[in-house]
Amino acid sequence: MTAASDLNLAEEANLQQKQHGQNLDRFLMNIGLSLLFLGALVAAGFVFTPYAPNAPDFLNRLSPPSSEHWFGTDQLGRDVATRLLFGGFWSVGLAFLITFIGAVLGTVVGLAAGHFGRFTDVTLMRVTDSFFAFPELVAAVTIAGVLGPSTNNMVLALILVGWMKFARLVRGLSIDLAHRDFITQAKLNDLPSWLILWRHILPNIGPSLLVLWTNAWSRSVLSISGLSFLGFGVQPPNAEWGAMLLNGKAYMQTAPHLMIFPGLAILVTVLTINLTGDQLRDLVGSRGTISE
């Protein structure tokens, strides 16, 4: 009776795990389709917008939202809606690139620290801790200020202060996985280290990395906007949401749309990415990440 009950519980657990896996796969597929749709929509906007993002029109300076200019115009007569569209490339696209590079760099450091012995672990983690000693945004502002205000320097600064979270996570998961039976068996079979990392470690830490990456992506959007608002990021005349907020600050009372729409763009983008990450975290947590 006990054996039959244990068998039923095992079958139920396997069924639940399979269902969670299907839900996660379906969720990721929906995310991919949504990103493709959003990309197609943005590309269509680039093609069909009648306005150039940086072309001034002094006869229509500070125009309020209308049927001709949906989000109004700025102090140089430039269409705000068009600049928001092009600004998304900088705010969201650069954040995607920064978090991707940071994730790759942090994953390499974390795998090396968790898999290649105590000396490597101590050395790499001390370097990681030295970067953790400073608040992320403060360190980014300092680096960008020393190097000089430019887009390239901003990207470099945010990459330098953003990889440590991934290194810490990957190291912890790698050390935990190193004691699992299937890793021990792989070592007994004389599999090379790079193959163990590629075939057994990475697939098991991938879901957790993806969850952390979505969270880092939304923070990078805020960091890029913040640095541009402070003058250390994307430089004029390029449209970027934080830079648009900076330009609209002087007209907050006479033309509030110059700050309302870029602010809403940042809010909606960050909220969407965070909600997506929360849903992904729930699915990954329900499914589990360890598989042999």
C-alpha positions in Angstrom: 0.0 0.0 0.0 2.8 2.4 0.9 4.7 1.5 -2.3 1.6 2.2 -4.4 1.1 5.5 -2.7 4.7 6.5 -3.2 4.4 5.5 -6.9 1.3 7.7 -7.3 3.0 10.6 -5.6 6.0 10.3 -7.9 3.7 10.1 -11.0 1.8 13.2 -9.8 5.1 15.1 -9.2 6.3 14.1 -12.6 3.0 15.3 -14.1 3.2 18.6 -12.3 6.8 19.1 -13.4 5.9 18.4 -17.0 3.0 20.8 -16.8 5.2 23.5 -15.3 7.7 22.9 -18.1 5.0 23.3 -20.7 3.7 26.5 -19.1 7.3 27.9 -19.1 7.8 27.0 -22.7 4.5 28.5 -23.7 5.3 31.7 -21.7 8.7 32.0 -23.4 7.1 31.5 -26.8 4.6 34.2 -26.1 7.4 36.5 -25.0 9.2 35.8 -28.2 6.1 36.5 -30.3 5.5 39.7 -28.4 9.0 40.9 -28.9 8.8 40.2 -32.7 5.5 42.1 -32.8 6.9 45.0 -30.9 10.0 45.0 -33.1 7.8 45.0 -36.3 5.7 47.8 -34.9 8.8 49.9 -34.1 10.3 49.2 -37.5 7.0 50.3 -39.1 7.1 53.5 -37.1 10.6 54.2 -38.3 9.4 53.7 -41.9 6.1 55.5 -41.9 6.6 58.4 -39.5 6.5 61.7 -41.5 8.9 63.5 -39.2 12.7 63.2 -38.7 13.6 62.9 -35.0 16.2 65.7 -35.1 14.8 68.0 -37.7 13.7 71.3 -36.1 10.5 73.1 -37.1 10.6 76.5 -35.4 7.1 77.5 -36.6 5.7 74.7 -34.4 7.7 75.1 -31.2 6.1 73.7 -28.0 2.9 72.7 -29.8 0.5 70.8 -27.5 -0.7 67.3 -28.5 -2.9 67.3 -31.6 -3.9 65.2 -34.5 -0.9 66.3 -36.4 1.6 65.9 -33.6 0.1 63.2 -31.3 2.4 63.9 -28.4 3.1 67.6 -29.3 6.4 69.2 -30.2 9.5 70.2 -28.2 11.3 73.5 -27.8 12.8 73.1 -31.3 9.5 72.0 -33.0 10.6 68.4 -33.2 7.8 65.8 -33.0 7.8 64.2 -29.5 6.2 61.0 -30.6 8.9 60.4 -33.3 11.6 61.2 -30.8 10.1 58.8 -28.3 10.1 56.1 -30.9 13.8 56.7 -31.8 14.6 57.2 -28.1 13.4 53.7 -27.4 16.3 52.4 -29.4 18.7 54.1 -27.0 16.9 53.5 -23.8 15.7 49.9 -24.3 18.1 48.7 -27.0 21.2 49.9 -25.2 19.9 48.4 -21.9 19.4 45.1 -23.7 23.0 45.2 -25.0 24.5 46.2 -21.6 22.7 43.5 -19.7 23.6 40.9 -22.3 27.3 41.7 -22.2 27.2 41.9 -18.4 25.4 38.6 -18.2 28.0 36.9 -20.4 30.9 38.5 -18.5 29.4 37.6 -15.1 28.6 34.1 -16.2 32.2 33.4 -17.3 33.6 34.8 -14.0 31.0 32.9 -11.9 31.7 29.6 -13.7 35.4 30.0 -13.3 35.1 30.8 -9.6 32.7 28.0 -8.9 34.5 25.3 -10.9 38.3 25.8 -11.0 39.4 25.6 -7.5 39.6 27.6 -4.3 42.5 29.9 -5.5 40.5 31.0 -8.6 37.4 31.3 -6.5 39.0 33.6 -3.9 40.8 35.7 -6.4 37.7 36.3 -8.6 35.4 36.9 -5.7 37.7 39.5 -4.2 37.7 41.4 -7.4 33.9 41.1 -7.5 33.6 42.3 -3.9 35.7 45.3 -4.8 33.1 46.3 -7.4 30.3 45.7 -5.0 31.8 48.2 -2.5 30.2 51.1 -4.4 26.5 51.7 -5.2 25.9 50.8 -8.8 24.6 54.1 -10.1 27.1 56.2 -8.1 30.0 54.1 -9.6 28.5 54.5 -13.1 28.3 58.3 -12.7 31.9 58.4 -11.4 33.2 56.3 -14.2 31.3 58.2 -16.9 32.3 61.5 -15.4 36.0 60.6 -15.4 35.9 59.2 -18.9 33.8 62.1 -20.2 30.1 62.3 -21.2 29.4 60.1 -24.2 27.2 57.2 -25.2 30.2 54.8 -25.4 31.5 55.8 -22.0 28.1 55.4 -20.5 27.8 51.9 -21.9 31.3 50.9 -20.7 30.5 52.3 -17.2 27.2 50.4 -16.9 28.8 47.2 -18.1 31.6 47.6 -15.5 29.2 48.0 -12.6 26.6 45.4 -13.8 28.3 42.1 -14.2 28.9 41.3 -10.5 25.3 40.2 -9.8 25.5 37.5 -12.5 28.9 36.4 -11.2 27.7 35.9 -7.7 24.6 34.0 -8.8 26.4 31.7 -11.2 29.1 31.0 -8.6 26.6 30.0 -6.0 24.6 27.8 -8.3 27.8 26.2 -9.8 29.1 25.3 -6.3 25.7 23.8 -5.4 25.6 21.8 -8.7 29.2 20.6 -8.2 28.1 18.3 -5.4 25.2 16.7 -7.4 25.5 13.1 -8.4 25.3 13.7 -12.2 28.3 16.1 -12.0 30.3 13.6 -10.0 29.4 10.9 -12.6 30.5 13.2 -15.4 33.8 13.8 -13.7 34.3 10.0 -13.2 33.7 9.6 -16.9 36.6 11.9 -17.5 34.6 14.6 -19.3 36.6 17.7 -19.9 35.7 20.7 -17.7 34.4 22.8 -20.6 32.0 20.0 -21.6 30.7 19.7 -18.1 30.1 23.4 -17.9 28.4 23.5 -21.3 26.3 20.3 -21.0 25.4 20.1 -17.3 26.0 23.4 -15.5 24.8 26.0 -18.0 21.4 24.3 -18.8 20.6 24.1 -15.1 21.5 27.7 -14.2 20.0 29.2 -17.4 16.5 29.8 -16.1 17.8 31.6 -13.0 20.1 33.6 -15.2 17.2 34.6 -17.4 15.1 35.8 -14.4 18.1 37.9 -13.1 18.7 39.2 -16.6 15.1 40.6 -17.0 15.5 42.4 -13.6 18.8 43.8 -14.7 17.4 44.9 -18.0 14.8 47.1 -16.4 17.4 48.6 -14.0 19.6 49.4 -17.0 16.7 51.3 -18.7 16.5 53.4 -15.5 20.3 53.8 -15.3 20.6 54.9 -18.9 17.8 57.4 -18.5 19.3 58.6 -15.2 22.7 59.1 -16.6 21.4 60.9 -19.7 19.2 63.1 -17.5 22.4 64.0 -15.6 24.2 64.8 -18.8 26.6 61.8 -18.8 24.8 59.5 -21.2 23.3 59.9 -24.7 24.3 63.3 -26.0 22.1 65.8 -28.1 20.7 65.9 -30.6 20.1 62.1 -30.3 16.7 61.3 -28.8 16.8 59.4 -25.5 14.1 59.3 -22.9 16.2 60.6 -20.0 17.7 63.3 -22.2 14.2 64.3 -23.3 13.2 64.7 -19.6 16.3 66.9 -19.1 15.3 69.1 -22.1 11.7 69.3 -21.0 12.5 70.3 -17.4 12.7 74.0 -18.2 9.2 73.9 -19.8 7.5 71.8 -17.1 4.9 74.4 -16.4 4.3 75.8 -20.0 4.7 72.5 -21.9 4.3 69.6 -19.5 3.9 67.1 -22.3 7.7 67.3 -22.8 8.1 65.5 -19.5 4.9 63.5 -19.2 5.3 61.3 -22.3 9.0 60.4 -21.8 8.3 59.7 -18.2 5.3 57.4 -19.1 7.5 55.6 -21.7 10.1 54.8 -18.9 7.4 53.8 -16.5 5.5 51.5 -18.8 8.7 49.9 -20.2 10.2 49.2 -16.7 6.9 48.0 -15.3 6.4 45.6 -18.3 9.9 44.1 -18.0 9.5 43.7 -14.2 6.1 42.0 -14.5 7.5 39.7 -17.2 10.4 38.9 -14.9 8.1 38.2 -11.9 6.0 35.8 -14.0 9.1 34.1 -15.3 10.4 33.8 -11.8 7.2 32.1 -10.6 7.3 29.7 -13.5 10.9 28.8 -13.1 10.5 28.4 -9.3 7.6 26.1 -9.8 9.5 24.0 -12.4 12.8 23.9 -10.7 16.2 24.2 -12.3 18.0 20.9 -11.6 18.0 18.3 -14.3 20.4 15.5 -15.0 
